[in-house]
Amino acid sequence: MVQALLLAIWAGLCEWDQLGPHLGFRKPLLASVGVGIILGDMTTAIIIGATMELMWLGVNNIGAYVPPDVISGTIVGASLGIMSGGSVTEATALAVAIGVPTATLVQQLNILVMTTNATFLHGADKAAESGEFKAVNKFFWGGAICFFLTRAVPVFIATGIGSYVIENIMAFLQNDVPWVLSGMSAAGGMMPAVGLAMLLTMMMKKNMWIFLLIGFVLNAYVGIPTLGCAIIAAAIAGFYDFVVEGQKNTQAAPAIASAEGADDGEEYDL
Amino acid sequence: MAHVSNHALNKVLLRTQGCQFAHNYERMQSLSLTYCFSPVLEELYKDRPKEERVTAMKRYLEYFNTHPLAIPFILGICAALEETTDEDHKDAVTGIKTSLMGPFAGLGDSMLNLTWYPIAGSIGASLCVSNGSLIGPLVMFLLINVLYWPLKYFGIHMGYTKGMELIEQGGVALIERLGNLANVLGVIVVGCLIPQTVKLTTGLQFAFSEGDPLVIQTQLDAVMPYMLPVILTLICYKLIKKGQGKNTAQVIIGIIVFALVFAAIGYYTGVSIFA
């Protein structure tokens, strides 16, 4: 129970990291370190965290897209995986099996709180009439506590109840339906496709497929790892800018008088 | 009019560590923004009449949404503007604040969320996914924060001292241009992450009465490496695009059902479908 409470607090803190300082604890790999400390099994926690990090690499809060909540998914999945007492591979498969639905459920909860938190905004609107700057503070913290609870409560319930039954569930999965664990490992391997596809729907503007092909070939055929690809990508992006801006200038030159041309020249130096 | 002190700016910086705590669908970051910025307002409006303080607060309670890492910089600019404009020209503050949020959101999303976080995560995870070493999370933590803290700290102080100069010299166009660059960079990185992270291989093979069995995966690799991961990603892309990003939960459930069904078929028939 104490462990469940600590895990719940950790989940709430990770959620605050997501909404504020962005230290990185909102991502599975760093969130799993807390699970490792609380449950005393760092190695398994980090292996599960790294698997989920790769699985949810593309999942990010952008614009109107409300992503699955990777924080509660990781913390619930990794803790129950560790508590199940299976081997590391089995624990990871179980973590995926539990983490993915958890993340999806908490995503719905997040949408709910994003809507109900508007009441704090209305409270703050009224409080602002007093002319006291401190009057809005309590509404701000009200919102903060609601977000804390969206992650803490599900994690507390899931790990609190889960700790009593998870060993039996694991034994059942191992002995009676082993295909569930192998199926969930396969699903975990496929999951990055969803995150990357989400990224692509936001980034694929016109002509961007050219660059997608370049990135794919650099890794799949040439075998360059991520950071190497990113460095080459920076060079290509610079070249792209050079070409696009160059085109703008040649198009603008005949139409606009020389005074405007001087302005364009200045922009190049920036 | 009063001056904004360094102390107040640092207080704002501290408060921006909670810059989305009161997030909501109606006006997004507005309430958090008011909370973050109030140390500066308190200093500037210490001796001003109540009505002016109310309108000052209302200015920040208006709709606002940008990338969290751009908030210190934008608030730095706001501090400088609040200090220099008189009460009749406060529309300019709102105008600048609102005009900056869009470009910065685009730049931050494509540069930081879509590019830097996946890079840091994939490097960190690759160091520890097989052995569970603490080096992985440590490297990821350092990669993120080595970039993020200077952005926040210099963001607010540079925003206050030099921000307006930058905006007047065509800074908004520059930010949009940088956003396009980051987009190109991000797409290339995603292209490189598809073969690295999406794991889908098949163990299917057909045995003949004579000669070697026909191993499907070897055949696929001969045509193109990572063919199944690419096809899977393209299917997900088409589906998510069709659902305008609201159907990711269904796509995820679809993949799980697909994997479980084939794992079950494989188990009961003895054919290895996933390798």
Chai-1 contact restraints between the chains, C-beta under 6 A:
chainA,res_idxA,chainB,res_idxB,connection_type,confidence,min_distance_angstrom,max_distance_angstrom,comment,restraint_id
A,L19,B,Q20,contact,1.0,0.0,6.0,A-B,restraint_1
A,L19,B,F21,contact,1.0,0.0,6.0,A-B,restraint_2
A,G20,B,Q17,contact,1.0,0.0,6.0,A-B,restraint_3
A,G20,B,G18,contact,1.0,0.0,6.0,A-B,restraint_4
A,G20,B,C19,contact,1.0,0.0,6.0,A-B,restraint_5
A,P21,B,Q17,contact,1.0,0.0,6.0,A-B,restraint_6
A,H22,B,Y148,contact,1.0,0.0,6.0,A-B,restraint_7
A,G24,B,F141,contact,1.0,0.0,6.0,A-B,restraint_8
A,G24,B,I144,contact,1.0,0.0,6.0,A-B,restraint_9
A,K27,B,G121,contact,1.0,0.0,6.0,A-B,restraint_10
A,L29,B,G124,contact,1.0,0.0,6.0,A-B,restraint_11
A,L29,B,A125,contact,1.0,0.0,6.0,A-B,restraint_12
A,L29,B,P137,contact,1.0,0.0,6.0,A-B,restraint_13
A,L29,B,M140,contact,1.0,0.0,6.0,A-B,restraint_14
A,L30,B,P137,contact,1.0,0.0,6.0,A-B,restraint_15
A,V33,B,P137,contact,1.0,0.0,6.0,A-B,restraint_16
A,T43,B,G132,contact,1.0,0.0,6.0,A-B,restraint_17
A,I46,B,C128,contact,1.0,0.0,6.0,A-B,restraint_18
A,I46,B,G132,contact,1.0,0.0,6.0,A-B,restraint_19
A,I47,B,G132,contact,1.0,0.0,6.0,A-B,restraint_20
A,A50,B,A125,contact,1.0,0.0,6.0,A-B,restraint_21
A,A50,B,C128,contact,1.0,0.0,6.0,A-B,restraint_22
A,A50,B,V129,contact,1.0,0.0,6.0,A-B,restraint_23
A,A50,B,G136,contact,1.0,0.0,6.0,A-B,restraint_24
A,E53,B,G121,contact,1.0,0.0,6.0,A-B,restraint_25
A,E53,B,A125,contact,1.0,0.0,6.0,A-B,restraint_26
A,L54,B,A125,contact,1.0,0.0,6.0,A-B,restraint_27
A,L54,B,T197,contact,1.0,0.0,6.0,A-B,restraint_28
A,L57,B,P118,contact,1.0,0.0,6.0,A-B,restraint_29
A,L57,B,G121,contact,1.0,0.0,6.0,A-B,restraint_30
A,L57,B,T197,contact,1.0,0.0,6.0,A-B,restraint_31
A,N60,B,N113,contact,1.0,0.0,6.0,A-B,restraint_32
A,I62,B,D109,contact,1.0,0.0,6.0,A-B,restraint_33
A,I62,B,N113,contact,1.0,0.0,6.0,A-B,restraint_34
A,Y65,B,G245,contact,1.0,0.0,6.0,A-B,restraint_35
A,T104,B,A249,contact,1.0,0.0,6.0,A-B,restraint_36
A,M114,B,N24,contact,1.0,0.0,6.0,A-B,restraint_37
A,M114,B,Y25,contact,1.0,0.0,6.0,A-B,restraint_38
A,T115,B,Y25,contact,1.0,0.0,6.0,A-B,restraint_39
A,N117,B,N24,contact,1.0,0.0,6.0,A-B,restraint_40
A,A118,B,N24,contact,1.0,0.0,6.0,A-B,restraint_41
A,A118,B,E26,contact,1.0,0.0,6.0,A-B,restraint_42
A,F120,B,A22,contact,1.0,0.0,6.0,A-B,restraint_43
A,L121,B,N24,contact,1.0,0.0,6.0,A-B,restraint_44
A,L121,B,E26,contact,1.0,0.0,6.0,A-B,restraint_45
A,L121,B,R27,contact,1.0,0.0,6.0,A-B,restraint_46
A,L121,B,L31,contact,1.0,0.0,6.0,A-B,restraint_47
A,A124,B,L31,contact,1.0,0.0,6.0,A-B,restraint_48
A,A128,B,V54,contact,1.0,0.0,6.0,A-B,restraint_49
A,A128,B,M57,contact,1.0,0.0,6.0,A-B,restraint_50
A,E129,B,V54,contact,1.0,0.0,6.0,A-B,restraint_51
A,G131,B,K50,contact,1.0,0.0,6.0,A-B,restraint_52
A,G131,B,R53,contact,1.0,0.0,6.0,A-B,restraint_53
A,G131,B,V54,contact,1.0,0.0,6.0,A-B,restraint_54
A,F133,B,S38,contact,1.0,0.0,6.0,A-B,restraint_55
A,F133,B,L41,contact,1.0,0.0,6.0,A-B,restraint_56
A,F133,B,E42,contact,1.0,0.0,6.0,A-B,restraint_57
A,V136,B,T34,contact,1.0,0.0,6.0,A-B,restraint_58
A,F140,B,A22,contact,1.0,0.0,6.0,A-B,restraint_59
A,F140,B,L31,contact,1.0,0.0,6.0,A-B,restraint_60
A,F140,B,Y35,contact,1.0,0.0,6.0,A-B,restraint_61
A,G143,B,F21,contact,1.0,0.0,6.0,A-B,restraint_62
A,G143,B,A22,contact,1.0,0.0,6.0,A-B,restraint_63
A,A144,B,F21,contact,1.0,0.0,6.0,A-B,restraint_64
A,W179,B,A263,contact,1.0,0.0,6.0,A-B,restraint_65
A,W179,B,A264,contact,1.0,0.0,6.0,A-B,restraint_66
A,W179,B,Y267,contact,1.0,0.0,6.0,A-B,restraint_67
A,S182,B,A263,contact,1.0,0.0,6.0,A-B,restraint_68
A,G183,B,A259,contact,1.0,0.0,6.0,A-B,restraint_69
A,G183,B,L260,contact,1.0,0.0,6.0,A-B,restraint_70
A,G183,B,A263,contact,1.0,0.0,6.0,A-B,restraint_71
A,A186,B,A259,contact,1.0,0.0,6.0,A-B,restraint_72
A,A186,B,F274,contact,1.0,0.0,6.0,A-B,restraint_73
A,A187,B,I255,contact,1.0,0.0,6.0,A-B,restraint_74
A,A187,B,I256,contact,1.0,0.0,6.0,A-B,restraint_75
A,A187,B,A259,contact,1.0,0.0,6.0,A-B,restraint_76
A,G189,B,K199,contact,1.0,0.0,6.0,A-B,restraint_77
A,M190,B,L200,contact,1.0,0.0,6.0,A-B,restraint_78
A,M190,B,L232,contact,1.0,0.0,6.0,A-B,restraint_79
A,M190,B,I255,contact,1.0,0.0,6.0,A-B,restraint_80
A,P192,B,T197,contact,1.0,0.0,6.0,A-B,restraint_81
A,P192,B,V198,contact,1.0,0.0,6.0,A-B,restraint_82
A,A193,B,V198,contact,1.0,0.0,6.0,A-B,restraint_83
A,A193,B,L232,contact,1.0,0.0,6.0,A-B,restraint_84
A,A193,B,T233,contact,1.0,0.0,6.0,A-B,restraint_85
A,A193,B,C236,contact,1.0,0.0,6.0,A-B,restraint_86
A,V194,B,C236,contact,1.0,0.0,6.0,A-B,restraint_87
A,V194,B,V251,contact,1.0,0.0,6.0,A-B,restraint_88
A,V194,B,I252,contact,1.0,0.0,6.0,A-B,restraint_89
A,L196,B,V190,contact,1.0,0.0,6.0,A-B,restraint_90
A,L196,B,I194,contact,1.0,0.0,6.0,A-B,restraint_91
A,L196,B,T233,contact,1.0,0.0,6.0,A-B,restraint_92
A,A197,B,T233,contact,1.0,0.0,6.0,A-B,restraint_93
A,A197,B,C236,contact,1.0,0.0,6.0,A-B,restraint_94
A,A197,B,Y237,contact,1.0,0.0,6.0,A-B,restraint_95
A,A197,B,I240,contact,1.0,0.0,6.0,A-B,restraint_96
A,M198,B,I240,contact,1.0,0.0,6.0,A-B,restraint_97
A,L199,B,L114,contact,1.0,0.0,6.0,A-B,restraint_98
A,L199,B,V190,contact,1.0,0.0,6.0,A-B,restraint_99
A,L200,B,Y237,contact,1.0,0.0,6.0,A-B,restraint_100
A,T201,B,I240,contact,1.0,0.0,6.0,A-B,restraint_101
A,T201,B,K241,contact,1.0,0.0,6.0,A-B,restraint_102
A,M203,B,N183,contact,1.0,0.0,6.0,A-B,restraint_103
A,M203,B,G186,contact,1.0,0.0,6.0,A-B,restraint_104
A,M203,B,V187,contact,1.0,0.0,6.0,A-B,restraint_105
A,M208,B,V187,contact,1.0,0.0,6.0,A-B,restraint_106
A,F211,B,V184,contact,1.0,0.0,6.0,A-B,restraint_107
A,F211,B,V187,contact,1.0,0.0,6.0,A-B,restraint_108
A,F211,B,I188,contact,1.0,0.0,6.0,A-B,restraint_109
A,L212,B,V187,contact,1.0,0.0,6.0,A-B,restraint_110
A,L212,B,G191,contact,1.0,0.0,6.0,A-B,restraint_111
A,I214,B,I188,contact,1.0,0.0,6.0,A-B,restraint_112
A,G215,B,I188,contact,1.0,0.0,6.0,A-B,restraint_113
A,G215,B,G191,contact,1.0,0.0,6.0,A-B,restraint_114
A,G215,B,C192,contact,1.0,0.0,6.0,A-B,restraint_115
A,F216,B,G191,contact,1.0,0.0,6.0,A-B,restraint_116
A,L218,B,C192,contact,1.0,0.0,6.0,A-B,restraint_117
A,N219,B,C192,contact,1.0,0.0,6.0,A-B,restraint_118
A,N219,B,P195,contact,1.0,0.0,6.0,A-B,restraint_119
A,N219,B,Q196,contact,1.0,0.0,6.0,A-B,restraint_120
A,A220,B,P195,contact,1.0,0.0,6.0,A-B,restraint_121
A,A220,B,P225,contact,1.0,0.0,6.0,A-B,restraint_122
A,A220,B,Y226,contact,1.0,0.0,6.0,A-B,restraint_123
A,T226,B,I119,contact,1.0,0.0,6.0,A-B,restraint_124
A,T226,B,S122,contact,1.0,0.0,6.0,A-B,restraint_125
A,C229,B,C192,contact,1.0,0.0,6.0,A-B,restraint_126
A,A230,B,I119,contact,1.0,0.0,6.0,A-B,restraint_127
A,A230,B,V189,contact,1.0,0.0,6.0,A-B,restraint_128
A,A233,B,L185,contact,1.0,0.0,6.0,A-B,restraint_129
A,A233,B,I188,contact,1.0,0.0,6.0,A-B,restraint_130
A,A233,B,V189,contact,1.0,0.0,6.0,A-B,restraint_131
A,A234,B,L185,contact,1.0,0.0,6.0,A-B,restraint_132
A,A237,B,L181,contact,1.0,0.0,6.0,A-B,restraint_133
A,A237,B,V184,contact,1.0,0.0,6.0,A-B,restraint_134
A,A237,B,L185,contact,1.0,0.0,6.0,A-B,restraint_135
A,Y240,B,V184,contact,1.0,0.0,6.0,A-B,restraint_136
A,D241,B,L181,contact,1.0,0.0,6.0,A-B,restraint_137
A,L270,B,L174,contact,1.0,0.0,6.0,A-B,restraint_138
